[in-house]
Amino acid sequence: MKKILITCLILFSLNKIYAQDDVQLTQFHANRLYYNPAATGFSDKFLASASYRTQWAGTTGLSKDMPNYILFNAAQFFAEQRSGVGLSVYNAKQHVQNTLQIKGSYAYHLQVQEESWLAMGINVGMLSRGVRDGMTSEGLPINEKHTMSDLGLGVEFYTPELQVGVSAQHIPAIIGASEGRNHTHFYYYATYFYTINDEWRVIPSVVLRNSSFITNVDISARVSYLNMFQFGAAWRRDAIAFMVGINYEDTYSLGYSFEIHNGKMSGNKPSHEIVLSYRTQILKNQEQSNLQRMKIQNDF
């Protein structure tokens, strides 16, 4: 328990570092690997997912410059080593700015009790940002580009009914000019899986996102039927979203969210987000104890 507290204190102490804004994906639950390396290997199966988000769709005169984001995640858990390895590739076009991020992740899963686990993770990679066809509000000239190393740390505690995690992303490890440095974001989240009966589950969740210039809280609730269909809603101070999802034979999952904004920049235009996931059993010799562990984490 002392080691757990020390790890959490280290992550919280880093909160003095400043931050650039990360994409706020509505379907956070389907993209935990990107936000917290400790989520690497949360399934016993090989897991790959692709997400696409287009923001403020239909804004007159600026359609080609509206933000859009693509994210790819992949991960595999190795039972004998109690470890997960993963990869995330992120590409964003935000007005005149392009962002490319590639990072590999590793997590070690420590069994605390029979049905409770603590995962500790790290991700390392690169982040590249450039300006095209204009100048940013900071006055960066056309075609200026910065490439830097990227580092993240995280912990996640989970049981059959609960997921609690904290992570620090973009911990400064700079390569290149100082004005292009990346800054730190912090994520704190909790999800509870309440089983009503064999058919129905209710899944409330809260996510706190914090950086030097933005603090936002996402509150959501999803309802799962037969572990095949999901629907729900999410709220934060500048938007409300509605979500639906389908899971086919625990192999293919498709999620969609429709988000309505009330911020000045959005012009009350909606955002659309799609997540496609694929799971398959690559390793045939996973320990039975691991299979039991992952049975409780079946969340799409």
C-alpha positions in Angstrom: 0.0 0.0 0.0 2.9 2.4 0.7 4.3 1.9 -2.8 0.9 2.7 -4.2 0.6 5.9 -2.3 4.2 7.0 -3.3 3.4 6.4 -6.9 0.2 8.4 -6.8 2.0 11.3 -4.9 4.7 11.4 -7.6 2.0 11.8 -10.3 0.1 14.5 -8.4 3.4 16.4 -7.6 4.0 16.8 -11.4 0.8 19.0 -11.6 2.9 22.2 -11.6 4.1 21.5 -15.1 2.1 23.3 -17.9 0.1 21.7 -20.7 -1.0 21.7 -24.3 -4.6 20.6 -24.9 -5.2 16.9 -25.7 -8.2 15.7 -27.7 -11.2 15.2 -25.5 -12.7 11.9 -26.8 -16.3 11.3 -25.6 -15.7 7.6 -25.6 -12.9 7.7 -23.1 -13.7 4.1 -21.9 -12.8 2.8 -25.4 -9.5 4.7 -25.5 -8.1 4.4 -22.0 -4.8 3.0 -23.4 -4.1 6.4 -25.0 -4.7 8.3 -21.8 -3.2 5.9 -19.3 -0.4 3.4 -20.1 -1.5 1.4 -17.0 -4.6 0.3 -19.1 -2.2 -1.6 -21.4 -3.2 -5.3 -21.4 -6.5 -4.9 -19.6 -7.9 -7.7 -21.9 -6.4 -11.2 -22.2 -7.1 -11.0 -26.0 -5.2 -9.0 -28.5 -7.1 -5.7 -28.8 -7.0 -3.2 -31.6 -9.1 -0.1 -32.0 -9.5 2.8 -34.4 -11.2 6.1 -33.5 -12.2 9.0 -35.7 -13.6 12.3 -34.5 -14.7 15.3 -36.5 -15.5 18.4 -34.5 -17.9 21.2 -35.0 -19.2 19.6 -38.3 -20.9 22.0 -40.7 -19.4 25.2 -39.6 -19.9 27.6 -42.5 -16.8 28.8 -44.4 -14.3 26.9 -42.2 -15.3 23.3 -42.9 -11.9 22.3 -44.2 -10.1 23.7 -41.1 -12.4 22.1 -38.5 -10.6 19.8 -36.1 -10.5 16.1 -36.9 -8.7 13.4 -35.1 -7.6 9.8 -35.8 -6.4 7.4 -33.1 -5.2 3.8 -33.4 -4.5 1.7 -30.3 -3.3 -1.9 -30.0 -2.3 -4.0 -27.0 -1.6 -7.5 -25.9 -1.4 -9.0 -22.4 1.2 -11.7 -21.5 -0.1 -13.8 -18.6 3.2 -15.4 -17.6 4.9 -12.1 -17.3 1.8 -10.3 -15.9 2.6 -7.6 -18.4 0.9 -5.7 -21.3 2.6 -4.0 -24.2 0.8 -1.6 -26.5 1.1 1.0 -29.3 -0.8 4.2 -29.9 -0.7 6.3 -33.1 -2.5 9.7 -33.0 -3.0 12.2 -35.8 -4.8 15.5 -35.5 -5.6 18.4 -37.8 -6.6 21.5 -35.8 -7.2 24.5 -38.0 -3.6 25.3 -39.2 -1.9 22.9 -36.9 -1.0 19.3 -37.5 0.0 16.9 -34.8 1.4 13.4 -35.0 2.1 11.2 -32.0 3.5 7.7 -31.8 4.1 6.0 -28.4 4.7 2.5 -27.1 3.4 1.5 -23.7 4.1 -1.1 -21.0 2.2 -2.1 -17.9 2.8 -4.5 -15.1 -0.3 -6.0 -13.5 0.1 -6.8 -9.8 -2.6 -9.0 -8.1 -3.5 -7.3 -4.8 -6.2 -9.7 -3.8 -8.1 -12.6 -5.4 -10.2 -10.2 -7.5 -8.3 -6.9 -7.4 -5.4 -5.8 -9.4 -3.1 -2.8 -9.6 -1.5 -1.9 -12.9 1.5 0.4 -13.3 2.4 1.7 -16.7 4.7 3.8 -18.7 4.6 5.1 -22.3 7.5 6.5 -24.4 7.4 8.0 -27.9 7.6 11.0 -30.0 5.3 14.0 -30.7 5.5 16.2 -33.7 3.6 19.5 -34.3 3.7 21.7 -37.3 1.9 24.8 -38.7 0.5 24.8 -42.3 -1.2 27.6 -44.4 -1.0 30.3 -41.9 0.1 31.3 -38.4 -1.1 30.2 -35.0 -2.5 32.6 -32.3 1.0 32.5 -30.8 2.5 33.9 -34.0 4.3 30.7 -35.2 5.2 31.1 -38.9 4.0 28.9 -41.7 5.5 25.4 -41.9 7.3 25.6 -38.6 7.6 22.2 -37.0 8.7 20.9 -33.6 9.5 17.3 -32.8 10.0 16.1 -29.2 10.2 13.0 -27.1 7.1 12.1 -25.1 6.7 10.4 -21.8 3.7 9.3 -19.7 3.1 7.4 -16.4 0.0 6.0 -14.9 -1.6 3.6 -12.4 -4.9 1.8 -12.5 -6.7 -0.2 -9.8 -9.5 -2.5 -10.8 -11.8 -5.1 -9.4 -14.9 -6.8 -11.0 -17.0 -3.7 -10.2 -14.5 -0.8 -10.2 -11.8 0.9 -12.3 -9.9 3.8 -10.8 -7.0 5.4 -12.6 -4.6 8.4 -12.6 -2.0 9.3 -15.2 0.3 12.1 -16.3 0.8 12.5 -20.0 3.4 14.6 -21.9 5.9 14.8 -19.1 8.5 17.1 -20.6 11.4 15.2 -22.1 12.4 17.7 -24.8 14.2 17.2 -28.1 14.5 20.4 -30.3 13.5 24.0 -29.7 12.1 25.0 -26.3 9.2 26.9 -27.8 7.8 23.7 -29.2 7.9 21.9 -25.9 5.0 19.6 -24.9 3.4 20.1 -21.5 1.8 17.8 -19.0 -1.9 16.7 -18.8 -3.4 14.8 -15.9 -6.2 12.4 -16.0 -8.2 11.0 -13.0 -11.1 8.7 -13.6 -13.4 6.2 -11.9 -15.9 3.7 -13.5 -18.3 1.5 -11.6 -20.0 -1.6 -13.2 -23.3 -2.2 -11.5 -24.9 -5.5 -12.5 -28.7 -5.4 -12.2 -29.2 -9.0 -13.5 -27.8 -11.4 -16.1 -29.0 -9.1 -18.9 -28.5 -5.5 -17.7 -25.6 -3.5 -16.4 -25.4 0.2 -15.6 -21.9 1.8 -15.9 -21.5 5.3 -14.5 -18.1 7.1 -15.0 -16.4 10.3 -14.1 -13.2 11.7 -15.8 -11.3 14.7 -14.6 -8.9 16.2 -17.2 -6.5 18.8 -16.0 -3.7 21.0 -17.5 -2.3 24.5 -17.0 -5.1 26.2 -18.9 -8.1 23.8 -18.8 -9.9 21.7 -16.2 -12.8 19.7 -17.3 -15.0 17.0 -15.8 -16.8 14.5 -17.9 -19.7 12.7 -16.3 -21.3 9.8 -18.1 -23.6 6.8 -17.7 -24.0 3.9 -20.0 -26.5 1.0 -20.0 -25.4 -2.4 -21.3 -27.9 -5.1 -22.4 -26.7 -8.7 -22.8 -23.2 -7.3 -23.3 -24.2 -6.7 -26.9 -25.8 -3.3 -26.9 -25.0 -0.1 -25.1 -26.5 3.3 -24.9 -25.8 6.3 -22.7 -25.1 10.0 -22.3 -22.3 12.2 -21.2 -22.0 15.8 -19.9 -19.3 18.3 -19.5 -19.5 22.1 -19.0 -19.2 22.9 -22.7 -21.1 19.9 -24.3 -23.6 17.1 -24.0 -23.2 13.8 -25.8 -25.2 10.7 -26.6 -23.6 7.3 -27.2 -24.6 3.9 -28.7 -22.6 0.8 -29.2 -22.8 -2.8 -30.4 -20.6 -5.8 -29.6 -20.7 -8.8 -31.9 -19.5 -12.1 -30.4 -17.0 -10.3 -28.2 -14.8 -9.8 -31.3 -16.1 -6.7 -33.1 -17.4 -3.6 -31.4 -18.7 -0.4 -32.9 -19.4 2.7 -30.9 -20.8 6.1 -32.0 -21.3 9.4 -30.1 -23.1 12.6 -31.2 -21.9 15.6 -29.2 -23.6 19.0 -29.0 -21.5 22.0 -28.0 -22.4 25.2 -26.4 -19.0 27.0 -26.7 -18.5 30.2 -28.7 -15.9 28.6 -31.0 -18.2 25.7 -32.0 -21.1 27.9 -33.1 -23.3 25.2 -31.5 -22.2 22.8 -34.2 -22.1 19.0 -33.4 -19.2 16.6 -33.3 -19.2 13.0 -34.4 -17.1 10.2 -33.0 -16.7 6.6 -34.2 -14.7 3.8 -32.5 -14.2 0.4 -34.1 -12.6 -2.3 -32.0 -11.4 -5.8 -32.8 -10.4 -8.6 -30.3 -8.9 -12.0 -31.0 -7.2 -14.7 -29.0 -3.6 -14.8 -30.3 -1.9 -16.5 -27.3 -3.4 -19.9 -26.6 -1.6 -20.7 -23.4 -2.9 -17.8 -21.2 -3.2 -18.9 -17.6 -6.7 -19.7 -16.3 -6.3 -17.1 -13.6 -5.8 -14.5 -16.2 -8.9 -15.5 -18.1 -10.9 -15.1 -14.9 -9.4 -11.7 -14.3 -10.3 -10.5 -17.8 -13.8 -11.8 -17.7 -14.7 -9.0 -15.3 -13.2 -6.4 -17.5 -15.4 -6.9 -20.6 -16.3 -3.3 -21.4 -16.7 -2.0 -24.9 
